[in-house]
Amino acid sequence: MSYEPMTVGELRTHLKGLNDSDKIHLPGELSFNELRHRGDNEYIILVEEPEAYLREDFRERNPHVKVAFIRADNIKWDKTGIVGGPIDVEIR
């Protein structure tokens, strides 16, 4: 699967017929953070979810996993914003 950016026109086509009060949910409980200008006519939609650090040995065993997000509601964070202890991740 390759990533291809979507044009604003394509996005509008997908949103056609929706009301201003309709809600859109991002997969995996991601939260919209901001729309950032990237280039002449390109923007990035940023989401705000903690990203898990993937150790090198994990990456070697699971080359198909590019990024992992974690739920932050029951995590003990230290003062630096780092999770205080390992979190087990199961890949299916």
N, C-alpha and C positions, 0 to 999 in steps of 0.2 A: 504494500500500500504506500503510495507516495503522497506527499502533502502538496496540495495546490491551493493557493489563496483564493478566496471568494471575492468577487466584486461586490460593491455596495448594491448595484442593480440586481445581482443574483440573490443577495440577502433580502432585498425588498420584495422580490418575487416570492421567496419563501414566507415572508411575513404578510403578504397580501391577504386581506380579509380579516386580519386580527384587529381587535379593538385596542385602544391605548391602555385600557385597564387589564388586558389579558396578561398572564404571567408566563414567563419562559424559564424553565429549569435547565441548568447546565448539568451534564452528566457527572456522576460521582460526587454530588453535593459541592461542586465548585462554586465559588462566589465571584461575581463580577467586581473588579477592583478599579480599573480605569481604561480609557482608550488612549493609547500613546501614539503620537506621530512618528513614523519610521522613516519616511522618505518623501519624495515629491508628491506622490499620490497613494502612499501606503500607510496603513495604521495597524497597530497590534492591539487586540483585546487582551488585557491582562486579567488573570484570575488570581485570587488570593487564597491559596491553600498551602500549608507547609509541605515542602518537597522532602522526601526521604533521601538520605545519603545512601548510595549503593556502593558497597565495598567492591573492590576489584575482583575478589574471588566469586562474589555473587554475580557480577557482570559476566565473568567468564562462563559460569554455569548456566546463565540465563541471558544469552545475547539478544533475545527478542524483547527484553524489558529495557526500555529507554529511560523511563522516569516513573517514580512511584510517589503518590500523594498520601498523606496520613491525615486522619481525623484528629483534630486538635482539642476536642471538647473535654476529654478526660486525661490529658497528659500533664505531667509535672515538668514545667519548664524551669531552667535555672536562669540566673540574672543575665546571661549572655544570649538568651533565646534558644538555647540548645536543649533538647530533650534529655532529662536526667536518667539515662539508662537505655539499654537496647530495646527495640521493639521487634517482635517476631512478625515476619511477613510470609504468607503462604501464597505460592503461585500455582494456579491450576491451569 
